[in-house]
Amino acid sequence: MFDAAIASAQPARCLPAHLPSPDSLQGGRLIVVGAGKASAEMARVVEAHWGGPMTGLVVTRYGHAIPCEQIEIVEAAHPVPDAAGLAAAQRTLALVQGLTEKDLVLCLISGGGSALWPLPLAGVTLQDKQTVARALLKSGATISEMNCVRRHLSAIKGGRLAAACYPARVLTLLISDVPGDAPFNIASGPTVADTSTCADALTIARRYGIDLPTSVLETLESGAGESIKPGDHRLMRSEVRMIATPQMALEAAAEVAWNAGWSAHILSDAIEGEARDVGKVLAGVALQVAQRHQPFTPPCVLLSGGETTVTVRGQGRGGRNVEFLLALGLALNGHAQIHALAGDTDGVDGQEEVAGAILRPDSLERAWSLGLTPQELLASNDGHRFFGALGDALITGPTQTNVNDFRAILIESSR
């Protein structure tokens, strides 16, 4: 099921149908730009299907690059940005200067783009943005809240890229990694209008007790970081198409289950909240199914997606999928009928090169036999250590796509 979810969101499958014809340019140029964990593969697919000349630059996470012939691929850091991402964002804006009405900018956006295009507004430094990024990642803020802050500190996000392209046409192809699939939240919306404000960003920072650098505070308090708003004429020639979403991935996984004779139930594609709390809640649902046959009858699979958060309190390596699974396992207490898998569809859970893990009925027992204390590991946000010690880490390598978290809880019939 996890493989099917990833396959459904591969650019080779979902992107070609959205490409315009080279004849539609009518003498103009095609400029390809992009950012995200899937952007390199998206660029390769564009080259394979376009059939005409182009120039371009896309930036992806370290280790996710794929060689292309006409589009330059560069790598940068994620989730905390670095100088390579800053340089890529600067070069991207330079590429779209001086365009005409005949030109087309094809913008390839997927999850991770917010960190990979970290171009700050005047007066804000890369170090300032790194400080804010680290604080947000540890705070427990939702992805929507984090991206609201990012949009108001960026010279490229919050519609600013599309504004810079004007009067050229802009076609943005999106692979969604955010709950709700809102375009302004995917890579913080570089080509779409934004209704949020600097005041909203300040409220979020205060809500989570984030100590903002002086330059960031001044930018938000003065309104200098205001994003491009709906109705701006520079966005009138900008079109956005959603080509892959978490819901599509869950439906592909459900089809695998049904074909194998298991009923599949998609609970939600947009679950948010603390990963450990979501684990406890879904454990309660799974136990009700296993013991009471409510609201579903086993054998069945419970599927869900979205993006949970981890408020880092301990010294562990984090990872929202392994944190979810460890909390789930503790609440299930080794129930013999219930198995689970949770993983990030980009192959990276937190800052680890590990997608997630598999939980088995005997996971707790095996951990105890190794001298591990699951409750202590959960308290220290060290789920990766727990599942790594058991040999149950889920390692995929870069998947070249990103439709957020995937969770499957498999409930067998009673024996």
N, C-alpha and C positions, 0 to 999 in steps of 0.2 A: 504493500500500500504506500509506503514512504517513497519507494522508487517511482511508482506511478504518479504520485503528487509532483515530484520533481520533474518527471518527463513531460507532464502536461504543460509546464511553464517554460520549457526550453524555447529560446528564441527561434530556432529552426522550425518549430512547429507553429508558433503563434504570431511571428512577425511578418513573413512575406506577404500575406494577404492585405496588409495595411500600407504597403509601399505604393506610392503613386508611380505613374509611368514616366520614364525619362522624357517622353514627348511633351508632357505637361509643363516642362520648364520654359518652352518657347524662347530658347536662346539664353536663359539664365543659368546660373551655376548651382550645384548642389554642395552645400557645406554641412558636414556631419559633425556634431558635437555630442558629448554625452558623459555621464558619470554614474557609477554604481557597480555593484558586484557582478551584474550581468552585462555591463555595457560593452566589454570586449567581444563577447560572443554575439551580441546584437550587431556590433559593427561588422563582424565577419559575415553574418547572414546578409546584411545590407550589401556588402561587396559581391556576394554570390548571386544576388537576385536583381540588382539594380540594372546592370547592363550598360552603364554610361560612365563618363568621368565624374570624379568627385574629389574633394579635399576634406580633411577632417582631423579631429583630435578627440579622443575619449580617454577618461581616466578611470582605472579600476583599482581594487585592493591589491596589495602585494601578493603575488602568487596566483593571481587570477587572469593574467594577461594571455592573450591569444594573438599570434602574429597576423597582421593584415597587410595588404599590398598598398592601398591608397590612403587608408586612415591610420594615423599614428596612434599607438596604444602606449600609454604611460601608466605607471603604478604609483600609488601613494598609500598613506596610512589610514587605517580605520580600526576602531571608532574614534580615537583621538587624532586629529589632523596633524599634518607635518608640512615641511617646506616644499616637498614635492607636489603635494596637493595644491598649495598656494600658487606655485609656479604654473601648474596645469590650468587653474582657474584664470589666472592672468592671461595666459596664451589663448584660452578659449574666448575671452572677451575681445582680444585683439583680432581673432579670426573673423568675428562677425561685425567688425567696423566697416563702414562705407559700402554696405550692400544696397542693391536696388530692388525695385518692385518685382523684377523678373526672377530674382534669386530665391532659393528655397533653403531654409535651415532645417535639417532633420535632427531633432534632439532626442537622444536615446537615454532614457532615465529609468533607473531601478534602485532598489534599496541600497543604502550606503552612500548615496550621492551627497548627502548633507556634510559628511565628514571629508569626502574626497574633493569637494569644491569649497575650501575654507577661506575664500577671499574676503577679508574684513573691510568694513567701511573705513573711510578716512578717520584717523585718530585712534582706531582700534588695531592692536597688533595680533600677529599669529599667536604669540605667547598668551595674550589675553583670551583668545578663543580656545586655546588648549586648556587653560585654567577653568573656563566656564564649562567646557565639554566634560572634563573629569568630574567636576562637581555635579553636573546633571546626571551623569551615568551612575553615580553612587547614591543619588538622592531618592530614587524611587519614583521620579517623575515619569509620566506616560510619554510615549513617543510623540504624541500630538503636542504636549507641553514643551518637550525638548525642542521640537522643530519650530514652535512659535518663537522661542528665544533666538534660535539660530537665524530665522528669517530676518529678524530686526537688527542683526549685527553683520549682515552679509551684503556685499556689493554685487552678487550674482544671483542670489536666491530671492524668493518673494516677488517673482515676476520681473526682476531686473534684467535677466538674460534676454527674455523676449523683447523688452523695451529697447535693449541695445541692438537687437537685430532689425528693428523697424527702419525702412519700410518693407523689408523682405518678408515673405511668408514664412511662418514657423509651423512645423508639424512635429508634435511631441508624441512619442510612443512610450507608454508607461507600463512597467511591470510593477504591480502594487505589492508593497510589503507592509502596509499599515492597516490597522482596523478601520473599516468603513470605506477604504479606497478613495479618500478625498485627495484629489490631485495636488492641492496646495501642501499636503503633508508628505508626499512622496519626494524624497530628496529636498524637502522644504520648498517645493514649488517654484523652480527657477523660471518657468514660462507661463505661470498662471497668476491671476489676480488673487489678492489676499485681503480678507476682511478683518483680520486681527490687527492689533495696534501695539505700539511701544508700551503703552500702559498695561496691556495684557501680559507682555513679556516681563515687565517689572513685577506684576502681581505673582506670576509663577515663581520667579526667583525668590521673592519674599516668602511665599508659601512653603518652600522647601529649605528656607534658611540659608540660601546660597550667598556667600560673601562676594559680590561682584567687584572686579577690578574698577578703579576710578574711571578709566576711559569708557568702559562699558556702561557704567552707571550714568555718566554724563550723556552718552549717546541715546540711551533710552529715556532719560528724564527730559531731554531737550526735544525729543521727537525727531532727531536727525536720522534715526534708523527706520523711519516709516517705510513700509513696503509699497508696492504698486497696487492701487485699489481698483475695484471693478469700475468699468466705464472709461478707463484710460485709453486714449486713442491708439497708443503704441501697441496695445494688445489686440486690436481689432482684426489683425490678420494672423492670429495665433490659434491653432487648432490642436486639441488634445484627444488622444485615443488610448483607451485602456486595453492592452492586449493580453494580459494575464493577471489573475487575481487569486487570493487565497481560496475563495469559494470554488473556483474552477479546479484547483488542486485537490480540495476535499472531495469534490464530486468524482474526480478520477480515481481517488482512493476508494470511495464507496463502491464504485463499479467493480473494482478488484474483489472486494469483500463479497458482494452479491454473486459474482461469478464463481466464487469458491463455496457458495452455499451458506454464507453468514449474512444475516440482516445487518445493514449499516445505517447508522443514525447520525446525521450531522447536527451537533448541538449548537454550534455557532462558529462563524469564521472570524469573529472579532472580540474574543475574550481578552480582557485586560485585568490588571490588578496584580498584587504581590504573588509571585509564582508559588510560594509555599501555601498561600491561602487558597489559590485556585486548585492546588493539589488536594487539599483537604476537602474542598467542596465536591470535586469530581470523584474523589474516593467515596463520599457519601452516596452519590448517584450510582456509582458502580456497585456498591454493596446492596443498594435497594434493588437493583436489577438482578444481581446474583441470588439474593436471599428471598426477595418478595415477588420477583418477576414483574416489577413495576419501574418505570412506565413501559419497559420493553421486556421481551422474553428472550433469554439466552437459548442458543448461542448467538451472540451479536457483537457488534463493534461500535463503540462510541467515538466519534471523530470530532475534533475541534481545532480551530486555528486562532490567530490573533497575535498579540504581543504582550506578554506579561512583563513585570519588572522585578528587579531584585534591589532592595535597599541593603547595600553592603555594610554589614556591622562587624563581620569577622575578618580573618586574615586569609580566607580561602580564595579560590580562583573564580568564584562566581559562576555564571551560566544559568540563564533562566530556565532552560529545559531540564537540566539535571537537577536544579533546585525543585522544580515542579515534581519531578519523578521521585526524588527522595522523600518529599513531604507526602506524596501519594502513597509510597510504599510503607511509610510509618503508619499512616492512617488505615491502610488495608491490613497491616499486620500479618502478612504472609498468606492471605486468602488463596486457597488452592485453585480457584477457578479464574483468577484475574491476572492478566499479563498487560504490559503497556510499553509503548514506545513514544518518545518525544524527541524531536530534533528540529533544528533550524534548517530550512530548505536551502540556505546558501552554503551549508557545511560548516558554519562557524557559530558555536554557542558561546556568547559572551566574547572574550578575547582569546579563546582557545581554538586551535585547529581541530576541533572535535564538534560534530554536528549535534550530538545529544547522547542518548543511551537507551538501553532496554531494561525494563524492570520485570523480574520473574517472581513467581510465588516464593522461591527460596532465597531471594536476594538478601533479606535481612539475616537469615540464618547463616548464609555463607560469609557475610560481613562480620558477624559476631565471631565466627570460627577463625577469622583472620586477626582478631583483636581490635577490630574497628568498633566505634560507638556511633551508630547512625545519627542519634539525636545531637551529639556534639558536632558532627560534621555539618549537619543542617544549620545549627546555630552559628557556625563559622563560615557559612556560604561556601562549603567545600564539597559540593556534589560531584565535581569532576574526580576528586580523589576517591570517593566512594565507588563510583562505577568503573573507574580505571583499575582499581585494585581487584574488582570482580571479573575483569575482562569483558565487561558489557558496555564499554564505550562504543558509540556509533561514529565511525570515522569514514567520511565519504571523499574528502578532498574537495577542492572548489567544484561546485555543481554548475556554475555559469548561469545561475538564475537566483531568484530570491522572492518567494511569496510568503515569507514570514514563518512562524512556528507551525509545526505539525504535531498533533497529539492523537494517538490511537490507543484506546483501552479495549482489549479483547476479553470478553467474558464467556467462558465455556459453559456448557450445560453441566448440571450437577452430576457427579458420577455415582 
